């Protein structure tokens, strides 16, 4: 069995990676404190290879259509296989990996690994953009977008792009979505559902309730009009109060 976690950085994906590791899933030879597979350089470069084929239509719109049918660049395959070398070479019965940048190449990851188990990890975007992540500037990964010097806006655009690339990609046969807030506030119920999906027992790791809803005490802008399109959260309370 092979498992991966799809989700934007600063979305709480480390909780799922730590859960899998604590449950006996081999998550790679070298991990950092966030449960990311290291070293990440080859995956970062794979992101840049695929991004050459993403067309920016202006604003918050991108065309991903060619990614689903065109031949996958052999350089991309080599880079991904190099990044995943310790996972792919392992004879562990349950293996997986977590690196948020995997989300940036989701269309081609699905085509390379159509039969693995995917966990789509989401978090309230208002909390998601409070902290920094390497994917805050999509341009660092070759993704075309209307760049802004407003850091929060840049993070919000990154959030939106990753929502759109996942949404535009035909879903694999094994796919489930998990809200970070449910994992924290309803851990037993959420982990039990994941056990049913994965087919084996999962450990319960410590969680902190104060990691949910941090935006409520944030004094900077944490809501943008395009957050209204989020399918997992009702943001109407702060959408009404934020500038357009």
C-alpha positions as CSV (number, residue, x, y, z in Angstrom):
1,X,0.0,0.0,0.0
2,X,1.2,3.5,-0.9
3,X,-0.3,6.7,0.6
4,X,0.2,10.3,0.0
5,X,-1.2,13.5,1.5
6,X,-2.3,16.3,-0.8
7,X,-2.6,19.7,0.9
8,X,-1.2,23.2,1.0
9,X,1.7,24.0,3.3
10,X,0.7,25.4,6.7
11,X,-2.5,23.4,6.4
12,X,-1.7,21.1,9.3
13,X,-0.6,18.2,7.1
14,X,2.1,17.3,9.6
15,X,-0.6,15.9,11.8
16,X,-1.5,13.3,9.2
17,X,2.1,12.5,8.5
18,X,2.8,12.0,12.2
19,X,-0.3,9.8,12.5
20,X,0.8,7.6,9.7
21,X,4.4,7.3,11.1
22,X,3.0,6.5,14.5
23,X,0.8,3.8,12.9
24,X,3.8,2.0,11.4
25,X,3.7,3.5,7.9
26,X,7.1,4.0,6.4
27,X,7.3,7.7,5.4
28,X,10.8,7.7,3.9
29,X,14.4,7.5,5.1
30,X,14.7,11.1,6.2
31,X,12.0,13.3,7.6
32,X,11.9,16.8,9.2
33,X,9.9,17.9,12.2
34,X,6.9,18.5,9.9
35,X,7.0,14.9,8.7
36,X,8.1,16.0,5.2
37,X,10.2,13.6,3.1
38,X,13.7,14.9,2.6
39,X,15.6,16.1,0.7
40,X,12.9,17.9,-1.3
41,X,15.0,19.5,-4.1
42,X,14.0,17.0,-6.8
43,X,10.3,17.4,-6.1
44,X,10.7,21.2,-6.2
45,X,12.3,20.9,-9.6
46,X,9.6,18.5,-10.8
47,X,7.1,21.3,-9.9
48,X,8.9,23.7,-12.2
49,X,9.0,21.1,-15.0
50,X,5.2,20.6,-14.9
51,X,4.4,24.3,-14.3
52,X,5.7,25.1,-17.8
53,X,2.5,23.6,-19.1
54,X,0.1,25.6,-16.9
55,X,-1.5,28.6,-18.7
56,X,-2.5,31.6,-16.7
57,X,-5.7,33.1,-17.9
58,X,-5.4,36.2,-15.7
59,X,-6.5,36.9,-12.1
60,X,-7.5,33.7,-10.3
61,X,-7.9,31.5,-13.4
62,X,-5.5,28.9,-14.8
63,X,-5.9,26.4,-17.6
64,X,-4.7,22.9,-16.5
65,X,-6.4,21.0,-19.4
66,X,-3.3,19.9,-21.2
67,X,-1.8,18.3,-18.1
68,X,-4.4,15.5,-18.2
69,X,-3.7,14.3,-21.7
70,X,-0.2,15.4,-22.8
71,X,2.8,13.0,-22.4
72,X,4.4,13.4,-19.0
73,X,7.9,14.9,-19.4
74,X,10.4,12.2,-18.7
75,X,12.4,14.6,-16.7
76,X,9.5,15.0,-14.3
77,X,9.2,11.2,-13.8
78,X,12.9,10.9,-13.1
79,X,12.8,13.7,-10.6
80,X,9.8,12.3,-8.7
81,X,11.3,8.8,-8.7
82,X,14.5,10.3,-7.3
83,X,12.7,12.2,-4.6
84,X,10.7,9.1,-3.7
85,X,13.6,6.7,-4.0
86,X,13.6,5.5,-0.3
87,X,9.9,5.1,-0.3
88,X,9.7,3.2,-3.6
89,X,12.6,1.0,-2.7
90,X,11.2,0.0,0.7
91,X,9.7,-3.4,1.2
92,X,7.5,-2.1,4.0
93,X,3.9,-3.3,3.5
94,X,2.6,0.2,4.1
95,X,4.6,3.2,2.7
96,X,3.8,6.8,2.1
97,X,5.1,10.3,1.8
98,X,4.2,13.8,2.7
99,X,5.5,17.0,1.1
100,X,3.1,20.0,0.6
101,X,4.6,20.7,-2.8
102,X,3.2,17.4,-4.1
103,X,-0.1,19.4,-4.4
104,X,1.5,21.6,-7.1
105,X,2.0,18.6,-9.3
106,X,-1.1,16.7,-8.4
107,X,-2.3,16.2,-12.0
108,X,0.9,14.3,-13.0
109,X,1.2,12.5,-9.6
110,X,-2.2,11.0,-10.2
111,X,-1.2,9.8,-13.6
112,X,2.0,8.3,-12.3
113,X,0.3,6.7,-9.3
114,X,-3.3,6.1,-10.2
115,X,-3.9,3.3,-7.7
116,X,-2.5,4.6,-4.4
117,X,-4.4,6.1,-1.5
118,X,-4.8,9.9,-1.5
119,X,-5.7,11.9,1.5
120,X,-6.8,15.5,0.6
121,X,-6.0,17.6,3.7
122,X,-7.8,21.0,4.0
123,X,-7.8,23.8,6.5
124,X,-9.8,27.0,6.9
125,X,-8.0,29.4,4.5
126,X,-8.2,32.1,7.1
127,X,-5.9,30.1,9.3
128,X,-3.9,28.7,6.4
129,X,-2.6,32.0,5.3
130,X,-1.5,33.2,8.8
131,X,1.9,31.5,8.6
132,X,4.5,31.4,5.9
133,X,5.4,28.5,3.6
134,X,7.7,28.0,0.7
135,X,4.8,27.9,-1.7
136,X,3.7,31.4,-0.7
137,X,5.3,32.7,-3.9
138,X,4.1,30.4,-6.7
139,X,6.7,32.0,-9.0
140,X,9.4,30.1,-7.0
141,X,8.0,27.0,-8.5
142,X,7.5,28.3,-12.0
143,X,3.7,28.9,-11.7
144,X,2.5,31.9,-13.6
145,X,0.3,34.4,-11.6
146,X,-0.3,38.0,-11.1
147,X,2.4,38.7,-8.4
148,X,1.7,41.1,-5.6
149,X,3.9,42.6,-2.9
150,X,1.2,42.0,-0.3
151,X,2.3,38.9,1.5
152,X,-1.1,37.9,2.8
153,X,-2.5,38.3,-0.7
154,X,0.3,36.2,-2.1
155,X,-0.4,33.4,0.3
156,X,-4.1,33.7,-0.5
157,X,-3.4,33.4,-4.2
158,X,-1.2,30.3,-3.5
159,X,-4.1,28.8,-1.5
160,X,-6.5,29.5,-4.4
161,X,-4.2,28.0,-7.0
162,X,-3.8,24.8,-5.1
163,X,-7.6,24.6,-4.6
164,X,-8.1,25.0,-8.4
165,X,-5.4,22.5,-9.5
166,X,-6.9,19.8,-7.2
167,X,-10.4,20.7,-8.3
168,X,-9.5,20.5,-12.0
169,X,-7.8,17.1,-11.8
170,X,-9.9,13.9,-12.3
171,X,-9.9,12.2,-8.9
172,X,-8.2,8.8,-8.4
173,X,-10.1,5.8,-7.4
174,X,-8.9,6.0,-3.8
175,X,-9.6,9.5,-2.5
176,X,-10.8,11.0,0.7
177,X,-10.9,14.6,2.1
178,X,-10.2,15.5,5.7
179,X,-10.6,18.9,7.4
180,X,-7.9,19.7,9.8
181,X,-10.4,21.2,12.2
182,X,-12.3,17.9,12.3
183,X,-9.1,16.0,13.0
184,X,-8.4,18.3,16.0
185,X,-11.9,18.8,17.4
186,X,-13.4,15.4,16.5
187,X,-10.3,13.3,16.4
188,X,-11.8,9.9,17.3
189,X,-14.6,10.2,14.7
190,X,-12.2,11.5,12.0
191,X,-9.5,8.9,12.6
192,X,-12.1,6.1,12.7
193,X,-13.3,7.2,9.3
194,X,-9.7,7.2,8.0
195,X,-9.2,3.7,9.4
196,X,-12.1,2.6,7.3
197,X,-10.7,4.2,4.2
198,X,-7.1,2.9,4.7
199,X,-8.1,-0.5,6.1
200,X,-5.7,-0.6,9.1
201,X,-5.6,0.8,12.7
202,X,-4.3,4.3,13.2
203,X,-2.6,5.8,16.2
204,X,-4.0,8.8,18.0
205,X,-1.5,11.6,18.3
206,X,-1.7,14.7,20.7
207,X,-3.7,17.6,19.2
208,X,-4.1,21.2,20.3
209,X,-7.6,22.8,20.1
210,X,-6.0,26.3,20.1
211,X,-4.7,25.6,16.6
212,X,-8.2,26.0,15.2
213,X,-9.6,29.4,14.6
214,X,-6.5,31.4,15.2
215,X,-7.6,34.0,12.6
216,X,-10.2,35.3,15.2
217,X,-7.4,37.1,17.1
218,X,-5.4,38.1,14.0
219,X,-5.2,41.9,13.4
220,X,-4.2,41.7,9.7
221,X,-6.2,40.8,6.7
222,X,-7.0,37.1,6.6
223,X,-10.0,36.9,4.3
224,X,-10.2,37.6,0.5
225,X,-13.3,37.6,-1.7
226,X,-12.2,34.5,-3.7
227,X,-12.3,32.5,-0.4
228,X,-16.1,32.5,-1.0
229,X,-15.6,29.6,-3.4
230,X,-14.3,27.3,-0.7
231,X,-16.3,24.1,-0.7
232,X,-15.4,23.0,2.8
233,X,-16.0,26.1,4.9
234,X,-18.6,28.8,5.4
235,X,-16.7,32.0,5.6
236,X,-19.6,34.4,5.3
237,X,-19.0,36.0,8.7
238,X,-15.6,37.4,7.8
239,X,-16.2,37.8,4.1
240,X,-18.8,40.4,4.9
241,X,-16.4,42.4,7.1
242,X,-13.4,42.4,4.8
243,X,-12.6,44.9,2.1
244,X,-13.0,43.8,-1.5
